[in-house]
Amino acid sequence: MCSCQLLHMNTASPSALELWTSAGARSFNFAPSRRIVLLRKEQVPWRTRITRMSARVPGSADGNNGSHQGPRKNTDFFVEEAIGAEHGEGFATYRPRGPLHVDVDYLNDRMRERGLQRIRYAMKPDEAFGLIYSWDNVIADTRALRIESWNRLANEEGKTIDNDLENHRQLLSMTPSRAMEKVLYWGETGGDIERLTKRLAVIYSEALARVRTPMEGVREWLEALDTAGVPCAVASSLDRLTLLAALERMGLRKYFQAVVSEEDGMDSIAHRFLSAAVKLDRPPFKCVVFEDNPRGITAAHNCTMKAVALIGSHPAYDLTQADLAVSSFTELSVINLRRLFANKGTEFMDLQKQPEEKKPRKRKITNDTLF
């Protein structure tokens, strides 16, 4: 449901509802006091107050208090996402006067510190940075959860999975349906593959709900950043409620000033990083991304951000493009952030002047007469 939004409004505003229905929206009853309207983004009038709702599985949310319960049957977390921002392009946001297209250069220019803010950052330089963390294999060890989910599904179905590195890499980089067809050769019919895909999503959601321990050194590192006043954000393809619940169980929710989740509607990894920079109120060139995947590191550099790679799910030789590579957060200190920007020279997307060739100075020849 990428081209549509789930929106709800009180039935006390019939004029707005009639306007939406006439614009081509489809409505259906959900609760006595609410009506769900399925509407494309371009059809939403900006003056109408709208509350966005994340799509949920029937039976996963309580109709009275809206609490999020039960597994979430979404297989997007098994998909290899697009990198994005290959040419510095950003995303479109909506303003009263119309859509506003935001790109990397625009954010770097408009969000640059000025006035008193520049003076404050000169006195406290660490606060000028913005740190963005990928959820997968940076905050939580989701790679192990995915492999565990595949093995549990195989045991339930009486099947086997080869536990070699290449097989695991293919399982983690493909969609579940494609992995079942091309790698595991499960299911002779489409119905079997669809059933197994839904079951895999349920198993992974149940495993994610049991996660209470973050990656090694994360808590101590975030505590040091909180003391230094460095704002942090976490980016994930999970829905917001699931992500916040996991952070609460780990005891890390208080360390993050911004969260980018599925509800933000970002189409690529780079757009998710740019959204996090906007929420942190930091220009992209002042942000540092913590990633474990070469694709995420490329996305960070496309956004003019620095990238710190965590060695683990990928070997060190696959992460050479990162500005800094560490095996654990215990190797980091706040001074490392300053060093990332200390030797700042010509960046990839900085505007440069065409060098002018200097011609040699003309010599004036004179004749001297001696008497």
PEKA-V49893 format. One record per pair of residues at least 6 apart in sequence whose C-alpha atoms are under 6 Angstrom apart, sorted by the first residue. I is the first residue (numbers start at 1). J is the second residue. Records with the same first field share a line. If there is no record, write none. Layout:
BEGIN
I = J + J
END
This chain:
BEGIN
4 = 39 + 40
5 = 39
6 = 38 + 53
7 = 37 + 52 + 53
8 = 35 + 36
10 = 34
25 = 38 + 39
26 = 38
27 = 36 + 37
28 = 36
29 = 35
60 = 69 + 70
61 = 67 + 68 + 69
71 = 202 + 205
73 = 201 + 202
75 = 201
78 = 175
79 = 174 + 175
80 = 173
82 = 268
83 = 268 + 269 + 270 + 299
84 = 268 + 270
85 = 270 + 302
86 = 302
88 = 104
89 = 103
90 = 102 + 103
91 = 101 + 102
92 = 100 + 101 + 102
93 = 99 + 100
94 = 100
104 = 303
107 = 283
108 = 283 + 284
111 = 283
112 = 283
121 = 128
127 = 229 + 230
129 = 286 + 287
130 = 231 + 287
131 = 232 + 287 + 288
132 = 232 + 233 + 234 + 289
133 = 234 + 289 + 290
134 = 234 + 235 + 291
135 = 235 + 236
136 = 142
139 = 214 + 215
140 = 214 + 215
149 = 203 + 204
154 = 160
171 = 179
176 = 197
180 = 186
187 = 193
212 = 249 + 250
213 = 250
217 = 329 + 330
218 = 329
232 = 256 + 257
233 = 256 + 257 + 258 + 259
234 = 259
235 = 260
236 = 261
237 = 261 + 262
238 = 261 + 262
239 = 261 + 262
240 = 261
247 = 253
266 = 272
270 = 299
277 = 284
284 = 305
285 = 304 + 305
287 = 305
288 = 305 + 306 + 307
289 = 307
290 = 308 + 309
291 = 309
292 = 309 + 310
294 = 319
297 = 307
307 = 322 + 323
308 = 322 + 323 + 324 + 325
309 = 322 + 325
310 = 325 + 326 + 327
311 = 326 + 327
END
